[in-house]
Amino acid sequence: MLAYTIQLYKNAYTGLSKNSWYLSVVMLINRAGTMVVPFLSIYCIQQLHFSVLQAGVIMTLYGVGALSGSFMGGKLVDKIGFYDLQIAALVSGGLLYISIGFYKALLFWL
């Protein structure tokens, strides 16, 4: 049964270009990185000692940023192209996720 499923999978996706496979791997990595979002409010409350209201504001800002980013991304694809925009989005998104770990240090200075 497993061998049949694997063979069926191979037959369905045989013939796709290398670029399609690269794009699918990059998208998988990108989506895996968004798994941190549901735990962001817990992190803000328990580790950073934010109030529930403050954590809610942070999650709201994330949602607004995601919606506006999607809209602006669609506009930018038309202007600068999909490849350059995707590279810039992945790099900047990764850096922003890394910066979350430094928020506690930044709050110390406020």
MARRORO-784036 format. One record per residue: residue number from 1; x, y negated, z negated of N, C-alpha, C in turn. Coordinates in steps of 0.05 Angstrom, whole numbers, plus 5000, padded with zeros to 4 digits. Each point is the difference from the previous one (the first is absolute). Last residue first. Layout:
<pts>
+-----+------+------+------+-------+-------+-------+------+------+------+
: num : n_c1 : n_c2 : n_c3 : ca_c1 : ca_c2 : ca_c3 : c_c1 : c_c2 : c_c3 :
+-----+------+------+------+-------+-------+-------+------+------+------+
: NUM :    X :    Y :    Z :     X :     Y :     Z :    X :    Y :    Z :
...
+-----+------+------+------+-------+-------+-------+------+------+------+
</pts>
This chain:
<pts>
+-----+------+------+------+-------+-------+-------+------+------+------+
: num : n_c1 : n_c2 : n_c3 : ca_c1 : ca_c2 : ca_c3 : c_c1 : c_c2 : c_c3 :
+-----+------+------+------+-------+-------+-------+------+------+------+
: 110 : 5273 : 3994 : 4450 :  4977 :  4982 :  5001 : 4993 : 4990 : 4972 :
: 109 : 5068 : 5067 : 5022 :  5010 :  4973 :  5004 : 4977 : 4980 : 5000 :
: 108 : 4985 : 5094 : 4992 :  5016 :  4992 :  4978 : 5008 : 4970 : 5002 :
: 107 : 4955 : 5045 : 5070 :  4982 :  4990 :  4979 : 5015 : 4991 : 4976 :
: 106 : 5046 : 5042 : 5071 :  4992 :  4973 :  5007 : 4982 : 4988 : 4979 :
: 105 : 5027 : 5089 : 4991 :  5023 :  4982 :  4996 : 4993 : 4972 : 5007 :
: 104 : 4936 : 5065 : 5017 :  5003 :  4998 :  4971 : 5024 : 4981 : 4994 :
: 103 : 4982 : 5023 : 5089 :  4981 :  4981 :  4989 : 5003 : 4996 : 4971 :
: 102 : 5048 : 5061 : 5063 :  5013 :  4977 :  4988 : 4981 : 4980 : 4988 :
: 101 : 4973 : 5080 : 5048 :  5016 :  5008 :  4977 : 5014 : 4978 : 4986 :
: 100 : 4952 : 4986 : 5082 :  4982 :  5005 :  4978 : 5015 : 5008 : 4974 :
:  99 : 5043 : 4989 : 5086 :  4999 :  4977 :  4982 : 4981 : 5003 : 4977 :
:  98 : 5006 : 5066 : 5070 :  5024 :  5001 :  4982 : 4999 : 4977 : 4980 :
:  97 : 4935 : 5000 : 5067 :  4995 :  5022 :  4981 : 5023 : 5003 : 4980 :
:  96 : 5010 : 4938 : 5070 :  4980 :  4990 :  4980 : 4993 : 5022 : 4980 :
:  95 : 5058 : 5022 : 5071 :  5013 :  4981 :  4982 : 4981 : 4990 : 4979 :
:  94 : 4965 : 5055 : 5068 :  5018 :  5015 :  4983 : 5014 : 4982 : 4979 :
:  93 : 4947 : 4959 : 5067 :  4984 :  5015 :  4981 : 5016 : 5016 : 4980 :
:  92 : 5044 : 4955 : 5071 :  4991 :  4981 :  4980 : 4982 : 5014 : 4979 :
:  91 : 5031 : 5053 : 5072 :  5023 :  4990 :  4984 : 4990 : 4981 : 4978 :
:  90 : 4937 : 5032 : 5062 :  5010 :  5022 :  4983 : 5022 : 4991 : 4982 :
:  89 : 4965 : 4938 : 5063 :  4980 :  5006 :  4979 : 5010 : 5022 : 4981 :
:  88 : 5052 : 4976 : 5076 :  5000 :  4978 :  4980 : 4981 : 5007 : 4977 :
:  87 : 5002 : 5059 : 5073 :  5025 :  5001 :  4985 : 5001 : 4979 : 4978 :
:  86 : 4926 : 4999 : 5058 :  4999 :  5024 :  4982 : 5026 : 5002 : 4984 :
:  85 : 4994 : 4932 : 5066 :  4982 :  4995 :  4977 : 4999 : 5023 : 4981 :
:  84 : 5048 : 5009 : 5080 :  5014 :  4981 :  4983 : 4983 : 4994 : 4975 :
:  83 : 4960 : 5055 : 5065 :  5024 :  5013 :  4989 : 5014 : 4982 : 4980 :
:  82 : 4921 : 4972 : 5051 :  4995 :  5018 :  4978 : 5025 : 5011 : 4987 :
:  81 : 4987 : 4900 : 5047 :  5003 :  5028 :  5007 : 4998 : 5018 : 4976 :
:  80 : 4988 : 4900 : 5009 :  5028 :  5009 :  4999 : 5004 : 5029 : 5007 :
:  79 : 4912 : 4954 : 5005 :  5020 :  4980 :  5006 : 5028 : 5011 : 5002 :
:  78 : 4922 : 5054 : 4978 :  4995 :  4988 :  5027 : 5023 : 4980 : 5007 :
:  77 : 4999 : 5038 : 4915 :  5007 :  5021 :  5019 : 4996 : 4989 : 5028 :
:  76 : 4974 : 4946 : 4926 :  5029 :  5000 :  5006 : 5008 : 5021 : 5020 :
:  75 : 4909 : 4995 : 4970 :  5007 :  4976 :  5015 : 5030 : 5001 : 5008 :
:  74 : 4970 : 5068 : 4943 :  4988 :  5003 :  5027 : 5006 : 4976 : 5018 :
:  73 : 5027 : 4995 : 4910 :  5016 :  5020 :  5015 : 4989 : 5005 : 5028 :
:  72 : 4953 : 4945 : 4938 :  5023 :  4986 :  5012 : 5017 : 5019 : 5016 :
:  71 : 4927 : 5038 : 4955 :  4991 :  4981 :  5020 : 5023 : 4986 : 5014 :
:  70 : 5020 : 5057 : 4928 :  4990 :  5016 :  5023 : 4991 : 4981 : 5022 :
:  69 : 5025 : 4960 : 4919 :  5023 :  5011 :  5015 : 4992 : 5017 : 5024 :
:  68 : 4934 : 4967 : 4941 :  5011 :  4978 :  5016 : 5024 : 5010 : 5016 :
:  67 : 4962 : 5062 : 4940 :  4981 :  4992 :  5021 : 5011 : 4979 : 5018 :
:  66 : 5052 : 5026 : 4927 :  4998 :  5022 :  5019 : 4981 : 4993 : 5022 :
:  65 : 5010 : 4940 : 4928 :  5024 :  5000 :  5017 : 4998 : 5022 : 5021 :
:  64 : 4932 : 4996 : 4937 :  4998 :  4977 :  5017 : 5024 : 4999 : 5019 :
:  63 : 5002 : 5066 : 4934 :  4979 :  5005 :  5019 : 4997 : 4978 : 5020 :
:  62 : 5059 : 4988 : 4928 :  5011 :  5021 :  5018 : 4979 : 5005 : 5022 :
:  61 : 4975 : 4942 : 4932 :  5018 :  4988 :  5018 : 5013 : 5020 : 5019 :
:  60 : 4944 : 5033 : 4934 :  4984 :  4984 :  5018 : 5019 : 4987 : 5021 :
:  59 : 5039 : 5046 : 4929 :  4989 :  5019 :  5019 : 4983 : 4985 : 5021 :
:  58 : 5036 : 4949 : 4930 :  5021 :  5011 :  5016 : 4990 : 5019 : 5022 :
:  57 : 4940 : 4968 : 4935 :  5007 :  4978 :  5019 : 5022 : 5010 : 5018 :
:  56 : 4975 : 5058 : 4932 :  4979 :  4998 :  5020 : 5006 : 4978 : 5021 :
:  55 : 5056 : 5009 : 4925 :  5005 :  5022 :  5018 : 4979 : 5000 : 5023 :
:  54 : 4989 : 4937 : 4932 :  5024 :  4993 :  5016 : 5006 : 5023 : 5020 :
:  53 : 4930 : 5014 : 4938 :  4993 :  4979 :  5019 : 5024 : 4993 : 5018 :
:  52 : 5012 : 5060 : 4929 :  4985 :  5013 :  5022 : 4993 : 4979 : 5021 :
:  51 : 5087 : 4977 : 4947 :  4973 :  5006 :  4992 : 4986 : 5014 : 5024 :
:  50 : 5106 : 5012 : 4986 :  4980 :  4981 :  5010 : 4973 : 5007 : 4989 :
:  49 : 5091 : 5043 : 4987 :  4983 :  4990 :  4979 : 4983 : 4977 : 5010 :
:  48 : 5065 : 5063 : 5044 :  5005 :  4972 :  5001 : 4983 : 4984 : 4979 :
:  47 : 4993 : 5096 : 5008 :  5028 :  4994 :  4999 : 5006 : 4970 : 4999 :
:  46 : 4908 : 5034 : 5002 :  5015 :  5015 :  4980 : 5030 : 4992 : 4998 :
:  45 : 4939 : 4957 : 5063 :  4988 :  4999 :  4974 : 5018 : 5013 : 4979 :
:  44 : 5026 : 5000 : 5092 :  4998 :  4973 :  4991 : 4989 : 4998 : 4971 :
:  43 : 5003 : 5084 : 5043 :  5027 :  4991 :  4995 : 4999 : 4971 : 4988 :
:  42 : 4919 : 5036 : 5030 :  5009 :  5014 :  4976 : 5028 : 4991 : 4992 :
:  41 : 4966 : 4968 : 5081 :  4986 :  4988 :  4977 : 5008 : 5013 : 4974 :
:  40 : 5035 : 5036 : 5080 :  5011 :  4973 :  4995 : 4986 : 4987 : 4976 :
:  39 : 4982 : 5087 : 5046 :  5013 :  5000 :  4974 : 5011 : 4972 : 4992 :
:  38 : 4957 : 5019 : 5085 :  4981 :  5006 :  4978 : 5012 : 4999 : 4972 :
:  37 : 5059 : 4984 : 5076 :  4980 :  4979 :  4996 : 4979 : 5008 : 4978 :
:  36 : 5073 : 5055 : 5039 :  5006 :  4985 :  4976 : 4978 : 4981 : 4992 :
:  35 : 5004 : 5051 : 5082 :  4989 :  5015 :  4978 : 5006 : 4987 : 4973 :
:  34 : 5032 : 4972 : 5088 :  4976 :  4987 :  4989 : 4987 : 5015 : 4978 :
:  33 : 5076 : 5034 : 5049 :  5007 :  4978 :  4983 : 4977 : 4985 : 4988 :
:  32 : 4988 : 5068 : 5065 :  5008 :  5012 :  4974 : 5008 : 4978 : 4981 :
:  31 : 4980 : 4975 : 5088 :  4976 :  5007 :  4984 : 5006 : 5013 : 4974 :
:  30 : 5072 : 4980 : 5058 :  4987 :  4975 :  4992 : 4975 : 5006 : 4983 :
:  29 : 5045 : 5072 : 5039 :  5016 :  4989 :  4979 : 4987 : 4974 : 4989 :
:  28 : 4960 : 5040 : 5074 :  4997 :  5018 :  4977 : 5016 : 4988 : 4976 :
:  27 : 5009 : 4957 : 5083 :  4974 :  4995 :  4988 : 4995 : 5017 : 4976 :
:  26 : 5078 : 5016 : 5049 :  5002 :  4973 :  4987 : 4973 : 4994 : 4987 :
:  25 : 5003 : 5077 : 5051 :  5016 :  5004 :  4976 : 5002 : 4973 : 4985 :
:  24 : 4956 : 4999 : 5083 :  4984 :  5015 :  4981 : 5016 : 5004 : 4974 :
:  23 : 5044 : 4959 : 5072 :  4979 :  4983 :  4990 : 4984 : 5014 : 4979 :
:  22 : 5064 : 5049 : 5047 :  5013 :  4981 :  4982 : 4979 : 4982 : 4987 :
:  21 : 4969 : 5059 : 5065 :  5008 :  5015 :  4976 : 5014 : 4981 : 4980 :
:  20 : 4978 : 4965 : 5084 :  4975 :  5006 :  4985 : 5006 : 5014 : 4974 :
:  19 : 5071 : 4984 : 5060 :  4992 :  4975 :  4987 : 4974 : 5004 : 4984 :
:  18 : 5034 : 5070 : 5054 :  5016 :  4997 :  4976 : 4991 : 4975 : 4984 :
:  17 : 4926 : 5045 : 5063 :  5026 :  4989 :  5003 : 5014 : 4997 : 4973 :
:  16 : 4926 : 5077 : 5025 :  5002 :  4972 :  4991 : 5029 : 4990 : 5002 :
:  15 : 4974 : 5091 : 5019 :  4998 :  4981 :  5022 : 5000 : 4971 : 4992 :
:  14 : 4962 : 5077 : 4937 :  5022 :  5003 :  5018 : 4997 : 4980 : 5023 :
:  13 : 4937 : 5016 : 4926 :  5018 :  4976 :  5000 : 5024 : 5003 : 5018 :
:  12 : 4932 : 5069 : 4988 :  4985 :  4975 :  5001 : 5017 : 4976 : 5004 :
:  11 : 5037 : 5088 : 4987 :  4988 :  4997 :  5027 : 4985 : 4973 : 5002 :
:  10 : 5037 : 5023 : 4916 :  5021 :  4995 :  5020 : 4988 : 4995 : 5028 :
:   9 : 4941 : 5026 : 4931 :  5010 :  4973 :  4995 : 5022 : 4992 : 5021 :
:   8 : 4967 : 5088 : 5000 :  4979 :  4982 :  5009 : 5009 : 4971 : 4997 :
:   7 : 5056 : 5066 : 4964 :  5001 :  5001 :  5029 : 4979 : 4981 : 5012 :
:   6 : 5000 : 5010 : 4907 :  5024 :  4986 :  5009 : 5002 : 4999 : 5030 :
:   5 : 4930 : 5051 : 4964 :  4996 :  4971 :  4994 : 5024 : 4984 : 5009 :
:   4 : 5006 : 5094 : 5004 :  4981 :  4990 :  5020 : 4996 : 4970 : 4997 :
:   3 : 5052 : 5044 : 4935 :  5014 :  4998 :  5026 : 4982 : 4990 : 5022 :
:   2 : 4961 : 5017 : 4917 :  5018 :  4976 :  4998 : 5015 : 4997 : 5026 :
:   1 : 4945 : 5076 : 4992 :  4984 :  4976 :  5000 : 5017 : 4975 : 5000 :
+-----+------+------+------+-------+-------+-------+------+------+------+
</pts>
